[in-house]
Amino acid sequence: MENKKSVRRPQQKRSIQMKETILEVSKSLFCENGYYNTTTNEIAKTAGISIGSLYSYFPDKDAILTELLESSNQYHFSNVFEKLRPESSAQLYLKEPKKWLYDLVNTLIQLHEAEKDFLRELNVLYFAKPEVKAIKDSQSEKVQMATCEYIRLYQSELPYEDLEAVSVVIVDFITALVDRIIFKEARLEKERLLNAGIEALYRIISK
């Protein structure tokens, strides 16, 4: 049911902490029971607040999901691309590109592993909720643009002219590799898959 009351914008520490508690509880319940099997009443009860208090922070369950998704996207983006900015990362790319690729993909694997259950639920919701699809597609576009801007720094080192298209291929390849390692059972050891993926990526970016 849509709630028409105004939504609180927490300013005080206690209110901020309560909002974070609601988000943490919601995320846990979404992972444990699934988004559609979780109600706002259940979220409020688990968080130890009244349903009215919950609605003062979020108008509905969709708003909670949206904030969780955007927060997760920002966390992943900043953790990955902030690591690419320092001069040390650029030097590693030039001197040991395979090591640079390994560190990049392994960082993504660790981030996905930490949110494995939530990301699995989002993968389901991607096909069921247009707003989830829109946010995830926007994030993918943001990542592809950032990747393109980053590899432009090394344009002279790459054997391609259409770097925008190459960046799409690289992002899609890495996404598929990480998803394979995190979400799918495989007869091959994860380290073998990771090393094979790194070798293939290296062939893409090397002359």
Beta strands, then each sheet from edge to edge (+ up, - down):
end
